Amino acid sequence: MSVVHDFLLDIVDPDNQQKMAALTTYVNEQFPNLVPVIKWNQLMYTDHDTFILGISLAKAHFALAPEAITINLKASDIKAAGYAYTDNIIKIKWNQDIKYDLLNEIISFNIVDKQDATTFFRK
């Protein structure tokens, strides 16, 4: 069993499970160098042992956690997508569409910005 497969098994609602399967498939196909791991009860994607994106599950939404600097940088796009967000997470309701172009920009930014990172999270 893979880390992603095990993560998907925690999703009871079949529609939500399918939506998350599509999201993780997208990340795995677009960013094959990222390594999925489970830490702190969430799926995380890492690059050279540094954090790129976290995905956590809730009843009414799932959350993307790309770190605060990335959320600040993309705040207007996140708002335009209709997503709620805090300093550390982007909340996407299960019934909202996933804006894959925005997801791609977030992940790509973190990969480039953290290419020389030697710590898991930014300091």
Secondary structure, DSSP 4 states (H G I P E B T S, - for coil): --HHHHHHHT--SHHHHHHHHHHHHHHHHH-TT-EEEEETTEEEEEETTEEEEEEEE-SSEEEEE--HHHHHHHHHHHHHTT-EE-SS-EEEETTSPP-HHHHHHHHHHHHHHTTT--SSS--
